Amino acid sequence: MDRLALVESFGDRCSLWRYRVPVEVIAETVAQEGSRYSQEFVVGSVQWRVHLQHRSNPQTNEVYLAVHLQCCSVKGAYGHFRITICNRDPSANKSKTFHCHFKKSGSAWGLHQFIPLDTVLSAERGYLDDGTWGATDSGAARRGASAGSVGPRYVVIDVLVNVLEPGVDGSYSLGSLPQPAHHSNAAIPGGPRPRFEQSAPRGHSHNRSSLAPPPPPAVRINAHRCVVATRMGPLLPQETLPLQEGCTVSMQAPMEVFSAFLRYIYTEEYPESGVLRAESLLDLYLLAAQCEYYDLCGVCLRLIRPLLHAENILPLVLTRFNAADETLTSLYVRVLLDHYDVLITNRQFEEIPGQLFRRLSLILRDKEKLPPIIIPPMKHTLGKQLAQLVESGAYSDLEMQVRPGLTLKLHKYILASRSVVFSQAFHPSNITRSGSADVSTPSAASSPIIPSFESQEFQFSPRAWTKGMGNIYRRHLESNSELAAEDICFAFKLNSAITMDGHLKRESEAAVGLHNALRVLISAVRHNVVELRDRSLSMVAGNFAAMMRQDPAAWEAVSELPQSAVVGLFRMITETNEGR
């Protein structure tokens, strides 16, 4: 039978639970019943249970063990929790940390593809406890198996749950989870990447969970060098540049702040309302301002404003004032004026920085107007900065020859995130030791294979290749320049060749019109893009007479078509005219 037990309690709102599941249940019962639930347990006056399922990857058909934490209380809760599938070797533990809002009973958070089922069921991989591990917590060292017969085997799942309590301002602080004996790494999957040592600086202790013991001196988060160097340049110490493979960069920021910032760096997703406290939002704002991510700055200020009040504004001003930041100064001045009658009686008011106090005094005496809060226009975008990597080739880990004399320096992580074919081909078993993709040898673990870009169909100009790969990196067409027919054809061709999400193709399709249909037809025929050829052929045939009158060079352009295409064009023109 599966068993659930309390391992360690860190207070009323935080505790570590262990769920031991027989291997037969994982292998057979879950598959037959569809789901398996643990017994319910209570943390922070909220009932919880662990939910297990089998989930298949539709691309590879590999079966995974899905693990979720489910809320069983009607009111729901905010939870900061970590799920760990334990291994005999603690360094091989499979662990994931989550910060989630369980809105109602039945809400569940976790991962569909937590760990491959074959991995967790393999005796050689160390995830099966036959009773010889000893009564230790998930982070303690496992003892080796003693000689003798092997008893029943279990999969051990540890769940560390911290139920967050709303603060005075109604927000929730995502403090550090307690560390029973070791701390886990929050990892972003991919290739070479720096490791960020994060620690809470002095004066930030109030951002931590009040129920948690002191966190370890640092937490390591894996990230990709190409993304970090491009998106976080102003935050990186000069002596660490250029980032080396496997390097460690120290970032002095609270865990919840840096996690939110890293999420934006990778996805341009903003923090949600009610999750970060005012202190954390201000810290996030300051990071964003350093990197000139003014869209994130604007979101932070919008979320911060309702959280500022007489009880917290002075500590924030004293610890997070930047005289050079006019936007932040304007925010502080407005809040100080709103609560002036209360704040003037607080001794901390005397400690306000002189520049801010002078500004406040001038406004109170009508010597100066209340400054507006102005957010500068957005300067950097994820797509634009990633596209710069194609031009520079910085931090590339893949050299791909696309035509004689033209080799592009590319980045496996970005290509894999844009293309199904690249994602499958960059499985470790399909990457040669030289760092080049194996484009010729089929593999059961990776199908389809990357096409040979040196074939005649892919003989686009060097300009089209560089610009086209930049569009793939940014996932949008470059909007600030005229789109050539070859660029449209490139987007169509690569969309089908490497299986992208179709976004670039849709944008390119919308760019085809009477002004460029003939040139698009020529390019589509040359590169054998059937769908684009048929679309542009129909457009040219239906408007041929008007095109010839408006463009004196149109007849010369028609002569660039091969004879078979010319015959097909005039046959369609004839059929179109007869139909009228």
C-alpha positions as CSV (number, residue, x, y, z in Angstrom):
1,M,0.0,0.0,0.0
2,D,1.1,3.6,-0.6
3,R,1.8,5.5,2.5
4,L,1.9,9.2,3.4
5,A,3.8,10.5,6.5
6,L,4.9,13.8,7.9
7,V,8.7,14.2,7.8
8,E,9.3,17.6,9.3
9,S,7.2,20.6,10.4
10,F,8.4,24.2,10.1
11,G,5.3,25.7,11.7
12,D,1.6,25.8,11.1
13,R,1.9,26.9,7.5
14,C,4.9,24.9,6.3
15,S,5.8,21.2,6.4
16,L,7.5,18.4,4.5
17,W,5.5,15.3,3.7
18,R,6.7,12.0,2.2
19,Y,4.6,9.8,-0.1
20,R,5.9,6.3,-0.6
21,V,4.2,4.5,-3.6
22,P,4.9,0.8,-4.4
23,V,6.5,0.3,-7.8
24,E,3.5,-1.9,-8.8
25,V,1.2,1.0,-8.3
26,I,3.3,3.4,-10.4
27,A,3.8,0.8,-13.2
28,E,0.3,-0.8,-13.4
29,T,-2.4,0.7,-11.1
30,V,-1.9,4.3,-12.3
31,A,-2.1,3.1,-16.0
32,Q,-5.3,1.1,-15.3
33,E,-7.1,3.6,-13.2
34,G,-5.9,6.7,-15.0
35,S,-5.0,8.5,-11.7
36,R,-3.7,7.9,-8.3
37,Y,-4.2,10.1,-5.2
38,S,-2.4,10.1,-1.9
39,Q,-4.2,10.5,1.3
40,E,-5.1,14.0,2.2
41,F,-2.9,16.1,4.5
42,V,-3.2,19.5,6.1
43,V,-0.8,22.4,5.8
44,G,-1.8,26.0,6.8
45,S,-5.4,24.9,7.5
46,V,-5.7,23.8,3.8
47,Q,-6.2,20.2,2.7
48,W,-3.8,18.8,0.1
49,R,-3.1,15.6,-1.8
50,V,-0.6,14.3,-4.3
51,H,-1.9,13.4,-7.8
52,L,-0.1,10.9,-10.0
53,Q,-0.8,10.1,-13.7
54,H,0.9,8.7,-16.8
55,R,1.4,11.2,-19.6
56,S,2.7,10.6,-23.1
57,N,4.8,13.1,-25.1
58,P,2.8,13.3,-28.4
59,Q,6.0,13.9,-30.4
60,T,8.1,11.0,-29.1
61,N,5.4,8.8,-27.5
62,E,7.6,8.5,-24.4
63,V,5.6,8.0,-21.2
64,Y,6.2,10.3,-18.3
65,L,5.1,10.2,-14.6
66,A,3.0,13.3,-14.0
67,V,3.1,14.7,-10.5
68,H,0.8,17.4,-9.2
69,L,-0.1,18.9,-5.8
70,Q,-3.9,19.4,-5.6
71,C,-5.8,21.7,-3.2
72,C,-8.9,20.0,-1.6
73,S,-10.2,23.0,0.3
74,V,-13.0,25.1,-1.1
75,K,-11.4,28.5,-0.3
76,G,-8.2,27.7,-2.2
77,A,-4.8,29.1,-1.3
78,Y,-1.5,30.5,-2.4
79,G,1.2,27.9,-2.2
80,H,5.0,27.9,-2.5
81,F,5.9,24.3,-2.8
82,R,8.6,21.9,-4.0
83,I,8.0,18.3,-5.4
84,T,11.0,15.9,-5.2
85,I,11.3,12.4,-6.6
86,C,14.0,11.0,-4.3
87,N,17.1,9.1,-5.5
88,R,19.6,7.0,-3.6
89,D,22.1,9.6,-4.7
90,P,20.8,13.0,-3.4
91,S,22.5,14.8,-6.3
92,A,20.2,12.8,-8.7
93,N,17.0,13.9,-7.0
94,K,14.4,15.1,-9.5
95,S,13.0,18.3,-7.9
96,K,10.8,21.2,-9.1
97,T,9.7,24.3,-7.2
98,F,6.4,26.2,-7.9
99,H,4.8,29.4,-6.8
100,C,1.1,29.0,-7.6
101,H,-2.4,30.2,-6.8
102,F,-4.9,27.4,-6.1
103,K,-8.1,29.2,-6.8
104,K,-10.6,26.6,-5.7
105,S,-11.0,23.0,-4.6
106,G,-9.6,20.7,-7.3
107,S,-7.0,23.2,-8.5
108,A,-3.7,21.4,-9.1
109,W,-0.2,22.5,-10.1
110,G,2.8,20.4,-11.1
111,L,4.3,18.9,-14.3
112,H,2.8,16.6,-16.8
113,Q,6.3,15.4,-17.8
114,F,7.9,15.3,-14.4
115,I,10.2,12.4,-15.1
116,P,10.3,9.6,-17.8
117,L,8.4,6.5,-16.5
118,D,11.2,4.2,-17.6
119,T,13.7,6.2,-15.6
120,V,11.9,6.1,-12.4
121,L,11.1,2.4,-12.7
122,S,14.7,1.4,-13.6
123,A,16.5,-0.3,-10.7
124,E,19.8,0.9,-12.1
125,R,18.8,4.6,-12.0
126,G,18.4,4.7,-8.2
127,Y,14.8,5.9,-7.8
128,L,13.5,2.7,-6.2
129,D,13.8,2.4,-2.4
130,D,13.8,-1.3,-1.3
131,G,13.8,-0.3,2.4
132,T,17.6,0.1,2.7
133,W,17.7,3.9,2.3
134,G,17.2,4.4,6.0
135,A,14.8,6.8,7.7
136,T,16.4,10.0,6.4
137,D,14.8,13.1,4.9
138,S,14.9,13.8,1.2
139,G,18.1,15.8,1.4
140,A,20.2,13.6,3.7
141,A,22.7,11.1,2.3
142,R,21.2,7.8,1.4
143,R,22.9,4.7,2.8
144,G,24.0,2.0,0.5
145,A,22.0,-1.2,0.1
146,S,23.0,-3.9,2.5
147,A,23.5,-7.4,1.5
148,G,20.5,-9.7,1.6
149,S,17.2,-10.1,0.0
150,V,15.5,-7.1,-1.6
151,G,12.1,-6.2,0.0
152,P,9.2,-4.3,-1.6
153,R,10.3,-1.4,-3.6
154,Y,8.8,2.1,-3.4
155,V,9.0,5.4,-5.3
156,V,9.6,8.1,-2.7
157,I,8.0,11.5,-3.4
158,D,8.7,14.4,-1.0
159,V,6.4,17.4,-1.0
160,L,7.4,20.5,0.8
161,V,4.5,22.9,1.1
162,N,4.5,26.5,2.3
163,V,1.0,28.1,2.4
164,L,1.5,31.8,2.0
165,E,-0.2,34.3,4.2
166,P,-1.4,37.6,2.8
167,G,0.5,40.6,4.2
168,V,-0.9,43.9,5.4
169,D,-1.2,45.2,1.8
170,G,-3.0,42.1,0.6
171,S,-0.1,40.7,-1.4
172,Y,1.8,37.4,-0.9
173,S,5.5,37.1,-0.2
174,L,7.1,34.2,-2.0
175,G,9.8,33.6,0.6
176,S,12.5,31.0,0.5
177,L,11.3,27.4,1.2
178,P,13.0,25.8,4.2
179,Q,15.8,23.5,3.3
180,P,15.6,20.2,5.2
181,A,19.2,19.3,4.5
182,H,20.1,20.7,1.1
183,H,18.7,23.2,-1.4
184,S,17.5,22.3,-4.9
185,N,18.5,24.0,-8.1
186,A,15.8,25.8,-10.1
187,A,16.9,24.8,-13.6
188,I,16.1,26.0,-17.1
189,P,16.7,23.1,-19.5
190,G,19.2,23.6,-22.3
191,G,22.8,23.8,-23.2
192,P,25.8,25.8,-21.9
193,R,24.6,28.3,-19.4
194,P,25.9,30.4,-16.4
195,R,24.9,29.6,-12.8
196,F,23.6,32.5,-10.8
197,E,24.4,32.6,-7.1
198,Q,21.5,34.4,-5.5
199,S,21.3,35.6,-1.9
200,A,19.1,38.1,-0.1
201,P,21.0,41.3,0.6
202,R,21.0,43.0,4.0
203,G,17.8,44.8,4.7
204,H,15.7,42.2,2.7
205,S,15.1,39.7,5.5
206,H,11.4,40.8,5.6
207,N,10.9,39.3,2.2
208,R,11.5,35.8,3.5
209,S,8.8,33.5,4.9
210,S,8.5,34.1,8.6
211,L,8.1,30.3,9.2
212,A,11.2,29.3,7.3
213,P,14.6,28.8,8.9
214,P,17.5,30.9,7.5
215,P,18.1,30.0,3.8
216,P,21.5,28.7,2.6
217,P,23.9,31.5,1.6
218,A,23.2,31.0,-2.1
219,V,20.8,29.4,-4.6
220,R,22.0,28.3,-8.0
221,I,19.8,28.9,-11.1
222,N,20.9,27.5,-14.4
223,A,20.4,29.8,-17.5
224,H,21.6,30.0,-21.1
225,R,24.6,32.1,-21.8
226,C,23.3,33.5,-25.1
227,V,20.0,34.7,-23.5
228,V,21.6,36.1,-20.3
229,A,24.5,37.9,-22.0
230,T,22.1,39.5,-24.5
231,R,19.2,40.4,-22.1
232,M,21.0,41.1,-18.8
233,G,24.2,42.8,-20.0
234,P,24.0,45.8,-17.7
235,L,23.7,43.6,-14.6
236,L,26.7,41.4,-15.4
237,P,30.1,42.3,-13.8
238,Q,32.5,43.4,-16.4
239,E,35.1,40.9,-15.3
240,T,32.7,38.0,-16.2
241,L,32.3,39.0,-19.8
242,P,32.2,37.3,-22.2
243,L,30.5,34.6,-20.2
244,Q,32.3,31.3,-20.3
245,E,30.7,27.9,-20.4
246,G,29.8,26.8,-16.9
247,C,30.6,30.1,-15.3
248,T,29.0,31.4,-12.1
249,V,27.8,34.9,-11.8
250,S,26.7,36.4,-8.4
251,M,23.5,38.3,-8.5
252,Q,22.5,40.1,-5.2
253,A,18.7,39.8,-5.4
254,P,16.0,38.0,-3.4
255,M,15.0,34.7,-4.9
256,E,11.4,35.7,-5.7
257,V,12.5,38.9,-7.4
258,F,15.2,37.3,-9.6
259,S,12.9,34.4,-10.5
260,A,10.3,37.0,-11.8
261,F,13.0,38.9,-13.6
262,L,14.4,35.7,-15.2
263,R,10.9,34.7,-16.3
264,Y,10.6,38.1,-18.1
265,I,14.0,37.8,-19.6
266,Y,13.0,34.5,-21.3
267,T,9.3,35.1,-22.1
268,E,8.5,38.8,-21.7
269,E,5.8,37.6,-19.2
270,Y,4.9,40.1,-16.4
271,P,4.4,39.3,-12.7
272,E,0.8,38.8,-11.8
273,S,-1.1,41.1,-9.5
274,G,-1.1,40.1,-5.8
275,V,1.8,37.7,-5.9
276,L,4.8,40.0,-5.1
277,R,4.9,42.4,-2.2
278,A,5.7,46.1,-2.7
279,E,9.3,45.6,-1.7
280,S,9.8,42.9,-4.2
281,L,8.1,44.8,-7.0
282,L,10.4,47.8,-6.3
283,D,13.4,45.5,-6.5
284,L,12.1,44.1,-9.8
285,Y,11.5,47.6,-11.1
286,L,15.1,48.6,-10.3
287,L,16.5,45.5,-12.1
288,A,14.3,46.3,-15.1
289,A,15.3,50.0,-15.1
290,Q,19.0,49.0,-15.2
291,C,18.4,47.0,-18.3
292,E,16.0,49.6,-19.8
293,Y,13.1,47.2,-19.9
294,Y,10.6,50.1,-19.6
295,D,7.5,48.0,-20.3
296,L,8.3,45.8,-17.2
297,C,9.0,49.1,-15.3
298,G,5.5,50.3,-16.2
299,V,3.9,47.1,-15.0
300,C,5.8,47.1,-11.8
301,L,4.7,50.7,-11.0
302,R,1.1,49.9,-11.8
303,L,1.2,47.0,-9.4
304,I,3.1,48.9,-6.7
305,R,1.0,52.0,-6.5
306,P,-2.0,50.4,-4.7
307,L,0.4,48.7,-2.2
308,L,2.1,51.9,-1.0
309,H,0.7,53.4,2.2
310,A,1.7,55.3,5.3
311,E,3.0,52.2,7.0
312,N,5.5,51.1,4.4
313,I,6.5,54.1,2.3
314,L,9.2,55.4,4.6
315,P,11.2,52.2,4.8
316,L,10.9,51.8,1.0
317,V,12.1,55.3,0.4
318,L,15.1,54.9,2.8
319,T,16.2,51.6,1.2
320,R,15.2,52.0,-2.5
321,F,15.8,55.6,-3.5
322,N,17.6,56.5,-6.7
323,A,18.1,60.2,-7.3
324,A,18.8,59.6,-11.0
325,D,15.4,57.9,-11.5
326,E,12.9,60.7,-12.1
327,T,10.0,58.2,-12.5
328,L,10.6,56.5,-9.2
329,T,11.1,59.9,-7.5
330,S,7.7,61.1,-8.9
331,L,6.0,58.0,-7.4
332,Y,7.6,58.5,-4.0
333,V,6.7,62.2,-4.0
334,R,3.0,61.5,-4.7
335,V,2.7,58.9,-2.0
336,L,4.5,61.1,0.6
337,L,2.2,63.9,-0.2
338,D,-0.9,61.7,0.1
339,H,0.1,60.7,3.6
340,Y,2.0,63.8,4.6
341,D,0.0,64.6,7.8
342,V,0.6,61.1,9.2
343,L,4.2,60.7,8.0
344,I,5.4,64.1,9.4
345,T,4.9,62.7,13.0
346,N,7.2,59.7,12.2
347,R,10.8,60.0,13.2
348,Q,11.9,58.2,10.1
349,F,10.6,61.1,8.1
350,E,13.8,63.0,9.2
351,E,15.9,60.4,7.4
352,I,14.4,61.0,3.9
353,P,17.3,61.7,1.4
354,G,18.0,65.4,1.0
355,Q,17.2,65.6,-2.7
356,L,13.8,64.0,-2.1
357,F,13.0,66.2,0.9
358,R,13.9,69.3,-1.1
359,R,11.6,68.3,-3.9
360,L,8.8,67.6,-1.5
361,S,9.2,71.0,0.2
362,L,9.2,72.9,-3.0
363,I,5.9,71.2,-4.1
364,L,4.3,71.9,-0.7
365,R,5.3,75.6,-1.0
366,D,3.9,75.7,-4.6
367,K,7.4,76.5,-5.9
368,E,7.3,73.5,-8.1
369,K,4.6,71.4,-9.8
370,L,3.9,67.8,-8.9
371,P,6.0,65.8,-11.4
372,P,4.1,63.4,-13.7
373,I,5.0,59.7,-13.7
374,I,6.4,59.2,-17.2
375,I,7.4,55.8,-18.4
376,P,10.0,56.0,-21.3
377,P,9.1,54.2,-24.5
378,M,10.0,50.6,-24.8
379,K,13.6,50.3,-26.0
380,H,14.5,46.6,-26.1
381,T,12.4,43.6,-26.9
382,L,13.1,39.9,-26.6
383,G,12.8,39.3,-30.4
384,K,15.0,42.2,-31.3
385,Q,17.8,41.2,-28.9
386,L,17.7,37.6,-29.9
387,A,17.9,38.5,-33.6
388,Q,21.1,40.4,-32.9
389,L,22.7,37.1,-31.9
390,V,22.3,35.9,-35.5
391,E,24.2,38.9,-36.8
392,S,26.9,38.8,-34.2
393,G,27.2,35.0,-33.8
394,A,28.1,35.6,-30.1
395,Y,27.8,32.6,-27.8
396,S,26.9,30.3,-30.7
397,D,27.1,26.6,-30.1
398,L,26.2,25.4,-33.6
399,E,27.8,26.2,-37.0
400,M,25.5,25.4,-39.9
401,Q,26.6,25.6,-43.5
402,V,23.5,26.7,-45.5
403,R,25.2,27.3,-48.9
404,P,28.7,27.2,-50.3
405,G,30.8,29.9,-48.6
406,L,28.1,30.8,-46.0
407,T,28.2,29.3,-42.5
408,L,25.8,30.7,-39.9
409,K,26.7,30.7,-36.2
410,L,23.5,29.7,-34.4
411,H,22.2,28.8,-31.0
412,K,20.7,25.3,-30.2
413,Y,18.5,26.5,-27.4
414,I,16.8,29.2,-29.4
415,L,16.4,27.0,-32.5
416,A,15.0,24.2,-30.4
417,S,12.4,26.6,-28.9
418,R,11.3,27.7,-32.3
419,S,11.3,24.5,-34.3
420,V,10.0,20.9,-33.6
421,V,12.7,19.5,-36.0
422,F,15.5,21.2,-34.2
423,S,14.1,20.4,-30.8
424,Q,14.1,16.7,-31.7
425,A,17.5,16.7,-33.5
426,F,19.3,18.4,-30.6
427,H,18.6,15.5,-28.3
428,P,22.0,14.6,-26.8
429,S,22.1,11.3,-28.8
430,N,22.0,13.3,-32.1
431,I,24.6,15.9,-31.5
432,T,28.1,15.2,-32.6
433,R,31.0,15.9,-30.3
434,S,32.1,18.7,-32.6
435,G,28.9,20.6,-31.8
436,S,27.4,20.2,-35.3
437,A,23.9,18.8,-35.9
438,D,23.9,15.3,-37.5
439,V,21.7,16.0,-40.5
440,S,22.2,12.8,-42.3
441,T,21.7,9.8,-39.9
442,P,18.1,9.0,-39.0
443,S,17.4,8.2,-35.4
444,A,14.4,6.7,-33.7
445,A,14.7,9.3,-30.9
446,S,14.7,12.2,-33.4
447,S,12.4,12.2,-36.5
448,P,12.2,14.1,-38.8
449,I,15.9,15.0,-39.4
450,I,17.1,18.5,-40.2
451,P,17.1,18.9,-44.0
452,S,20.2,19.6,-46.0
453,F,20.2,23.3,-46.5
454,E,22.8,23.1,-49.2
455,S,20.3,21.6,-51.6
456,Q,19.1,23.8,-54.6
457,E,15.7,24.5,-53.0
458,F,17.4,26.3,-50.1
459,Q,19.8,28.4,-52.2
460,F,18.6,31.8,-50.8
461,S,20.9,34.8,-50.9
462,P,23.2,35.4,-47.9
463,R,21.1,38.4,-47.1
464,A,17.9,36.4,-47.0
465,W,19.5,33.7,-44.8
466,T,20.7,36.2,-42.3
467,K,17.5,38.2,-42.2
468,G,15.3,35.0,-42.3
469,M,17.1,33.4,-39.3
470,G,16.8,36.7,-37.5
471,N,13.0,36.6,-38.1
472,I,12.9,33.0,-36.8
473,Y,14.8,34.1,-33.6
474,R,12.4,37.0,-33.0
475,R,9.4,34.9,-34.2
476,H,8.1,37.9,-36.1
477,L,8.9,39.6,-39.4
478,E,11.2,42.6,-39.1
479,S,8.7,45.4,-39.4
480,N,11.0,48.4,-39.9
481,S,12.1,47.4,-43.5
482,E,10.6,46.6,-46.8
483,L,9.9,42.9,-47.1
484,A,11.4,41.3,-50.2
485,A,9.7,38.5,-52.1
486,E,12.7,36.3,-51.2
487,D,12.0,36.9,-47.5
488,I,8.4,35.8,-47.8
489,C,9.4,32.7,-49.7
490,F,12.1,31.9,-47.0
491,A,9.5,32.1,-44.2
492,F,7.2,29.7,-46.1
493,K,10.0,27.3,-47.0
494,L,11.5,27.1,-43.5
495,N,8.1,26.8,-41.8
496,S,7.5,23.5,-43.5
497,A,11.1,22.3,-43.5
498,I,11.8,22.6,-39.8
499,T,8.1,22.6,-38.5
500,M,7.6,26.0,-36.8
501,D,4.4,27.2,-35.2
502,G,3.1,29.0,-38.3
503,H,3.3,32.5,-37.0
504,L,6.0,33.7,-39.4
505,K,4.1,32.0,-42.3
506,R,0.9,33.8,-41.4
507,E,2.7,37.2,-41.3
508,S,4.4,36.5,-44.6
509,E,1.1,35.4,-46.2
510,A,-0.4,38.7,-45.2
511,A,2.5,40.5,-46.9
512,V,1.7,39.1,-50.4
513,G,-0.2,41.6,-52.5
514,L,-0.6,42.9,-56.1
515,H,2.6,45.0,-55.7
516,N,4.8,41.9,-55.2
517,A,2.8,38.9,-56.3
518,L,4.8,38.4,-59.5
519,R,8.2,38.6,-57.7
520,V,6.8,36.2,-55.0
521,L,5.7,33.8,-57.8
522,I,9.2,33.8,-59.3
523,S,10.9,33.1,-55.9
524,A,8.3,30.4,-55.0
525,V,8.9,28.6,-58.3
526,R,12.7,28.9,-57.9
527,H,12.6,27.4,-54.4
528,N,9.7,24.9,-55.0
529,V,7.3,26.4,-52.4
530,V,4.1,24.9,-53.8
531,E,1.6,26.6,-51.5
532,L,3.0,30.0,-52.0
533,R,3.4,29.4,-55.8
534,D,-0.2,28.5,-56.2
535,R,-1.4,31.5,-54.2
536,S,0.7,34.0,-56.0
537,L,0.0,32.4,-59.4
538,S,-3.7,32.8,-58.9
539,M,-3.2,36.5,-57.8
540,V,-1.1,37.3,-60.9
541,A,-3.4,35.5,-63.3
542,G,-6.4,37.4,-62.0
543,N,-4.8,40.8,-62.2
544,F,-2.3,40.3,-65.1
545,A,-3.5,43.1,-67.4
546,A,-3.4,45.7,-64.6
547,M,0.0,44.6,-63.5
548,M,1.4,45.0,-67.0
549,R,0.0,48.5,-67.3
550,Q,1.3,49.7,-63.9
551,D,4.7,48.1,-63.9
552,P,6.8,48.6,-67.1
553,A,9.3,46.0,-65.8
554,A,6.6,43.3,-65.3
555,W,7.2,41.7,-68.8
556,E,10.9,41.4,-68.1
557,A,10.1,39.8,-64.7
558,V,7.9,37.2,-66.4
559,S,10.8,36.2,-68.6
560,E,12.6,35.0,-65.4
561,L,10.1,32.2,-65.0
562,P,10.9,28.8,-66.4
563,Q,9.0,27.8,-69.5
564,S,6.7,25.4,-67.7
565,A,5.7,28.1,-65.2
566,V,5.0,30.6,-68.0
567,V,2.8,28.1,-69.8
568,G,0.9,27.5,-66.6
569,L,0.5,31.2,-65.9
570,F,-1.0,32.0,-69.4
571,R,-3.2,28.9,-69.2
572,M,-4.6,30.2,-66.0
573,I,-5.0,33.8,-67.4
574,T,-6.9,32.3,-70.4
575,E,-9.2,30.3,-68.1
576,T,-9.8,33.3,-65.9
577,N,-10.7,35.5,-68.8
578,E,-13.0,32.9,-70.3
579,G,-14.7,32.5,-66.9
580,R,-15.5,36.2,-66.9
